Amino acid sequence: MIPTLLTATSVFIIAFIAAPPVDIDGIREPVSGSLLYGNNIISGAIIPTSAAIASVDEWLYNGGPYELIVLHFLLGVACYMGREWELSFRLGMRPWIAVAYSAPVAAATAVFLIYPIGQGSFSDGMPLGISGTFNFMIVFQAEHNILMHPFHMLGVAGVFGGSYLVLCMFQQLSFFTLLLAAWPVVGIWFTALGISTMAFNLNGFNFNQSVVDSQGRVINTWADIINRANLGMEVMHERNAHNFPLDLAAVEAPSTIG
């Protein structure tokens, strides 16, 4: 646990300060993410992509530190969860601390490992930075419409509901404690499950259908507004990496003959 977390932390600090630009899209347009290459605390990130087997320069250019950090970090936090269970076991306690900790471990594993595996490249993983996190969320929404997924809705209910429950008072303290602990944990479990299913483009759970009248005309709802926003985000991200977004190219072109 300690060697992996120390490795991940050390490489993260060094790369955040001094890593050279990374060719995240594989089109010879490197993106800088370190402080020494013009970023600040908000815009800086460890840029992800698939690592090359070559010299150190090429390994850096292809984003090798990202995978090194992520894989060591996930191994370290998994070991820490095991240590929490071991401590509870040796003290004769129930393992609820380790169970609760499994929720953020599952979420981190989903965005840093399962999603890149499903999408076929670590370049689709979440960058390790503030702006990179928001970029990941926007691109994820554009490509998967995660806001209309019930597992994401359960995650939102878990996080915000857990915060709201702190303000509530119950007569039964044990029931309140159980609810306060279980509600956000189960919600974040479902969020991790939603990310993991989206990783393999399993969109069947999404509420994507539009409301139509008896003539087949679409009755616009907020869901349709979100869909239009998704298309806008889709065409704007990775602008030079695609000839045309697949979501838009999938429709047959209209006839131009009068």
C-alpha positions as CSV (number, residue, x, y, z in Angstrom):
1,M,0.0,0.0,0.0
2,I,2.6,2.6,1.1
3,P,5.0,2.0,-1.9
4,T,2.2,2.3,-4.5
5,L,0.7,5.4,-2.9
6,L,4.1,7.0,-2.5
7,T,4.9,6.3,-6.1
8,A,1.6,7.7,-7.3
9,T,1.9,10.8,-5.2
10,S,5.5,11.5,-6.1
11,V,5.0,11.1,-9.9
12,F,1.8,13.2,-9.7
13,I,3.6,16.1,-8.0
14,I,6.6,15.9,-10.4
15,A,4.4,15.6,-13.5
16,F,2.0,18.3,-12.4
17,I,4.9,20.7,-12.1
18,A,7.2,19.7,-15.0
19,A,5.7,17.1,-17.4
20,P,6.1,18.0,-21.1
21,P,3.0,18.3,-23.3
22,V,1.2,15.1,-24.2
23,D,-0.3,14.0,-27.5
24,I,-3.6,13.0,-26.0
25,D,-5.5,12.6,-29.3
26,G,-2.7,10.9,-31.2
27,I,-2.8,13.5,-34.0
28,R,0.5,15.2,-33.2
29,E,-1.1,18.1,-31.3
30,P,0.4,17.8,-27.8
31,V,-1.5,19.4,-24.9
32,S,0.4,21.0,-22.0
33,G,-0.8,20.2,-18.5
34,S,2.0,21.1,-16.2
35,L,2.8,24.4,-14.3
36,L,6.1,24.9,-16.1
37,Y,4.3,24.8,-19.5
38,G,2.0,27.7,-18.8
39,N,-0.8,26.3,-16.6
40,N,-2.0,27.3,-13.2
41,I,-3.6,25.3,-10.4
42,I,-7.0,25.3,-12.0
43,S,-6.0,24.5,-15.6
44,G,-3.1,22.2,-14.8
45,A,-3.6,18.4,-15.1
46,I,-1.9,15.1,-15.8
47,I,-2.9,14.6,-19.4
48,P,-3.9,11.0,-20.2
49,T,-3.2,8.8,-23.2
50,S,-1.8,5.4,-24.1
51,A,1.8,5.0,-23.1
52,A,4.5,4.2,-25.7
53,I,7.2,1.5,-25.4
54,A,10.2,3.5,-26.3
55,S,12.6,6.1,-25.0
56,V,11.8,8.2,-21.9
57,D,11.0,11.2,-24.2
58,E,8.5,9.2,-26.2
59,W,7.0,7.8,-23.0
60,L,6.5,11.3,-21.6
61,Y,5.2,12.5,-25.0
62,N,2.6,9.8,-25.0
63,G,1.4,10.4,-21.5
64,G,3.1,7.5,-19.7
65,P,3.0,9.2,-16.2
66,Y,-0.8,9.1,-16.3
67,E,-1.0,5.3,-16.4
68,L,1.8,5.0,-13.8
69,I,-0.1,7.3,-11.4
70,V,-3.5,5.8,-12.0
71,L,-2.5,2.1,-11.7
72,H,-0.4,2.6,-8.6
73,F,-3.1,4.8,-7.0
74,L,-5.9,2.3,-7.6
75,L,-3.7,-0.5,-6.2
76,G,-2.9,1.6,-3.2
77,V,-6.5,2.6,-2.3
78,A,-7.6,-1.0,-2.8
79,C,-4.9,-2.1,-0.3
80,Y,-6.0,0.6,2.1
81,M,-9.6,-0.7,1.9
82,G,-8.2,-4.1,2.8
83,R,-6.3,-2.7,5.8
84,E,-9.6,-1.1,7.0
85,W,-11.3,-4.4,6.9
86,E,-8.4,-6.1,8.6
87,L,-8.3,-3.6,11.4
88,S,-12.1,-4.0,12.0
89,F,-11.7,-7.8,11.9
90,R,-8.9,-7.8,14.5
91,L,-10.8,-5.5,16.8
92,G,-13.9,-7.6,16.5
93,M,-15.9,-4.9,14.8
94,R,-18.2,-5.1,11.8
95,P,-16.6,-4.0,8.6
96,W,-18.8,-1.0,7.8
97,I,-15.9,1.4,7.4
98,A,-14.4,-0.7,4.6
99,V,-17.8,-1.1,3.1
100,A,-18.4,2.7,3.1
101,Y,-14.9,3.3,1.6
102,S,-15.7,0.9,-1.2
103,A,-18.0,3.5,-2.8
104,P,-15.3,6.1,-3.6
105,V,-12.9,3.2,-4.5
106,A,-15.5,1.9,-7.0
107,A,-16.1,5.4,-8.4
108,A,-12.3,6.0,-8.9
109,T,-11.9,2.6,-10.5
110,A,-14.8,3.3,-12.9
111,V,-13.4,6.6,-14.2
112,F,-9.7,5.7,-14.2
113,L,-9.7,2.1,-15.3
114,I,-13.1,0.6,-16.4
115,Y,-14.0,3.4,-18.6
116,P,-10.7,3.5,-20.5
117,I,-10.8,-0.3,-20.9
118,G,-14.3,-0.1,-22.3
119,Q,-13.5,2.8,-24.7
120,G,-10.2,1.2,-25.8
121,S,-7.7,3.8,-24.6
122,F,-6.4,5.5,-21.5
123,S,-6.8,8.7,-23.5
124,D,-10.5,8.5,-22.6
125,G,-9.7,8.4,-18.8
126,M,-10.3,11.4,-16.6
127,P,-7.4,13.9,-16.5
128,L,-5.9,14.4,-13.1
129,G,-6.7,18.1,-12.6
130,I,-9.6,20.5,-11.9
131,S,-10.3,21.7,-15.5
132,G,-9.6,18.2,-16.7
133,T,-12.3,16.8,-14.4
134,F,-14.9,19.2,-15.8
135,N,-13.7,18.5,-19.4
136,F,-14.2,14.8,-18.7
137,M,-17.7,15.4,-17.4
138,I,-18.8,17.5,-20.3
139,V,-17.4,15.1,-22.9
140,F,-19.0,12.1,-21.0
141,Q,-22.3,13.9,-21.1
142,A,-22.0,14.7,-24.8
143,E,-21.1,11.1,-25.7
144,H,-23.3,9.1,-23.3
145,N,-26.1,11.5,-22.1
146,I,-25.3,10.3,-18.5
147,L,-27.7,13.0,-17.0
148,M,-30.6,11.0,-18.4
149,H,-29.3,7.7,-16.9
150,P,-31.2,6.4,-13.8
151,F,-27.9,5.3,-12.1
152,H,-26.6,8.9,-12.3
153,M,-29.9,10.1,-10.8
154,L,-29.4,7.7,-7.9
155,G,-25.9,9.0,-7.4
156,V,-27.1,12.6,-7.3
157,A,-29.9,11.6,-4.8
158,G,-27.2,9.8,-2.7
159,V,-24.8,12.6,-2.5
160,F,-27.3,15.5,-2.1
161,G,-29.7,13.3,0.0
162,G,-26.8,12.3,2.3
163,S,-26.0,16.0,2.8
164,Y,-29.6,16.8,3.4
165,L,-30.0,14.0,6.0
166,V,-27.4,15.6,8.2
167,L,-29.9,18.4,8.8
168,C,-32.7,16.0,9.8
169,M,-33.4,14.8,13.3
170,F,-34.8,11.3,14.0
171,Q,-36.0,9.9,17.3
172,Q,-34.1,6.6,16.7
173,L,-30.5,7.5,16.5
174,S,-29.4,4.0,15.3
175,F,-31.8,4.2,12.3
176,F,-30.6,7.7,11.5
177,T,-27.0,6.6,11.6
178,L,-27.7,3.7,9.3
179,L,-29.6,5.8,6.8
180,L,-27.0,8.5,6.9
181,A,-24.2,6.0,6.1
182,A,-26.1,3.8,3.6
183,W,-27.8,6.4,1.5
184,P,-24.7,8.1,-0.1
185,V,-22.8,4.8,-0.2
186,V,-25.5,3.0,-2.3
187,G,-25.9,6.1,-4.4
188,I,-22.2,6.3,-5.3
189,W,-22.2,2.5,-5.9
190,F,-24.9,3.1,-8.6
191,T,-22.9,6.0,-10.0
192,A,-19.8,3.8,-10.4
193,L,-22.1,1.2,-12.0
194,G,-23.5,3.7,-14.4
195,I,-20.0,4.8,-15.5
196,S,-19.0,1.2,-15.9
197,T,-22.0,0.4,-18.2
198,M,-21.5,3.5,-20.2
199,A,-17.8,2.4,-20.7
200,F,-19.1,-0.3,-23.0
201,N,-21.8,2.0,-24.6
202,L,-24.7,0.1,-22.9
203,N,-27.2,2.9,-23.3
204,G,-30.3,0.9,-22.9
205,F,-31.2,2.3,-19.4
206,N,-31.2,5.9,-20.6
207,F,-34.4,7.8,-20.8
208,N,-33.7,9.0,-24.4
209,Q,-37.2,8.8,-25.9
210,S,-38.9,12.0,-27.0
211,V,-42.5,12.8,-26.3
212,V,-44.6,12.8,-29.6
213,D,-48.2,13.7,-30.4
214,S,-50.6,11.6,-32.4
215,Q,-49.1,12.9,-35.6
216,G,-45.6,11.9,-34.7
217,R,-44.4,15.4,-34.1
218,V,-42.0,15.9,-31.2
219,I,-43.3,17.8,-28.2
220,N,-40.1,19.5,-26.9
221,T,-39.2,18.8,-23.3
222,W,-36.0,19.6,-21.3
223,A,-34.7,16.2,-22.4
224,D,-34.7,17.4,-26.1
225,I,-32.9,20.6,-25.1
226,I,-30.3,18.4,-23.4
227,N,-29.9,16.3,-26.5
228,R,-29.3,19.4,-28.6
229,A,-26.7,20.6,-26.1
230,N,-25.1,17.2,-26.3
231,L,-24.7,17.5,-30.1
232,G,-23.1,20.9,-29.6
233,M,-20.6,19.6,-27.1
234,E,-19.9,16.6,-29.3
235,V,-18.9,18.7,-32.3
236,M,-16.7,21.0,-30.3
237,H,-14.6,18.5,-28.4
238,E,-11.5,17.1,-30.0
239,R,-12.2,19.3,-33.0
240,N,-9.2,18.2,-35.1
241,A,-9.4,14.5,-34.2
242,H,-12.7,13.7,-36.2
243,N,-13.9,14.3,-39.7
244,F,-17.4,14.3,-38.5
245,P,-19.0,13.1,-35.2
246,L,-20.6,9.7,-35.4
247,D,-23.8,10.8,-33.7
248,L,-24.4,13.4,-36.5
249,A,-23.0,11.2,-39.4
250,A,-25.4,8.4,-38.6
251,V,-28.4,10.1,-40.2
252,E,-28.8,9.9,-43.9
253,A,-28.3,13.2,-45.7
254,P,-31.4,14.9,-47.1
255,S,-31.9,15.1,-50.8
256,T,-31.0,18.4,-52.4
257,I,-32.9,17.7,-55.6
258,G,-36.0,20.0,-55.8
